[in-house]
């Protein structure tokens, strides 16, 4: 039997190390659970000069859209852009055969927006530094109950 490797705490981020761990985990998951059909999804907001100033990023996999980031610049808030981003993402997720969407937030305003959009709280992690709470939300887009 081979000796166990000794864990090494890295002082700085090592992208190659992260890629190696991700590749190993992805291969394991595919072997164990089958292909995930993972595909990135990006919807961007651009200013008048074509610079990306916000948007939504995520990926679809295993029949769900996992929203990683959703950002609307302060000057554009309160005018329905976040809802439009979510609707466009949902439309694309449906085209890809997804049955639900998942997102998380620490922002109470975003939490209210997501709840109005139809997301339900799936879990929380409170007592983050500064007294904040992280909330995970899910929204079934196929009409089934969560």
N, C-alpha and C positions, 0 to 999 in steps of 0.2 A: 504494500500500500504506500502511495506517495505521501510525503509529509504535507501537512496543511501549510498554505502560504501565509506569511505574516502580513496583517493589514498595515498599510502605510498611509498616514494622514498627509495629504499634500497641502502645502502652504498657499499655493495659487491654483486657479482653475487650469486643468489640462484637457483641452478639447479632444486630443487623441485618446486619452484615457476614457473620457465620457463616451466617445464614439465606440470604443471597444466594448464597454459595458453595455451600451445600447444595442450594439450588433449581437452580442451574445444573448441578451435577454429577448430580443426580437426573434432570433432563430429558435430559442427555446419555446417561446409562445406560439410561433407558427407550427412547430413540431407537435406541441401539446394540444393547441386549440384550432389549428388550421389557419389559412390565410386571413388577414384582417381587412383586405381591400383598402388599406390606408391610402388616403389621397388628401393633399393639402387643399385648403379653401381660403382664399384671400379676397376681400373686398376693400378697396382703398378709397380714401377721400383725398383729393388733390386741391391745392390752392390755384390761383390764377396763373401761376408760373409753372405748374405741373409737378410741384413738390408734394410728396406724400405727407399729409398733416394729420392723418387719423385713419380709422377704418376698423375692420374686423379680420382676425386671422384665426385659423383653427385647422381642424382636419376631420374628415369623415373616416370612420373605421368601425367594423363590426356592426354596421347598421345604425350608428349614432354619429351626430355632429358634436365634436368636442371643441367648444369655443375657447381659444387660449387668451386672446386679447380683444377688447372692444374699447376704442377710444374715440371720443368726439371732442375736438378742441373747444375750450371754454367759450369762445366767441360764437360758436355754432350751436351751443346747447339750448334745449328748450324749444326746438323747432322741428322735432320729430325725426332727426337724423339717426339716432340710435335705433329707433323702432324700424326705420327703413332698412338699416343694416341688418337687423335681426330678421326682417321679412325676406330680404334677398338671400340671406344665408339659409333660412328655412326652405325657401323655394328650391335652392340648389341641393340642399340635403334631401328633399323629397325626390328630386330627379335622380339622385344617387341611391335611392331606395332606403333612406334612413327612416327609422321609426321614432327617433327622439333627438333632443338637443340637450347638452350639458354646458353649464357655465359656472364660474365662481366669482365672488366679489367681496371686498371689505367695505365698499362704499354704500352707505345707507340709501343715498339717492338712486344709485344703480339697482340696489335690491328692490326698491319700490317699483322702478321701471320694469324689471324682469318679472316681478310678480304680476303687474298689470298686463304684461305680454302673455302670461299664461304659465310661467315657470312656477314650480312648487319647490319648497325647500326640501333638499335631500339630506342635509346635514350641516352642522356648524362646528366651528372650532373657536371658542372664546378665549379670552384672557391673552390675546396677543399683546405684544409690547405696545404701550400707548392706550390699552383698554379696548382695542378694536376686536371685532369678530369676523372671521372668515366664514362665508356661507356658500355652500354648494347647492346649485339648483338644477332641476331637470324639467324638461317639457316634452311630453309625448306629443308627437305630431301626426300620429296615426290614429288618434281617437281612443286608444286603449288607456286604461287607468294605470298610473304609475305604481 
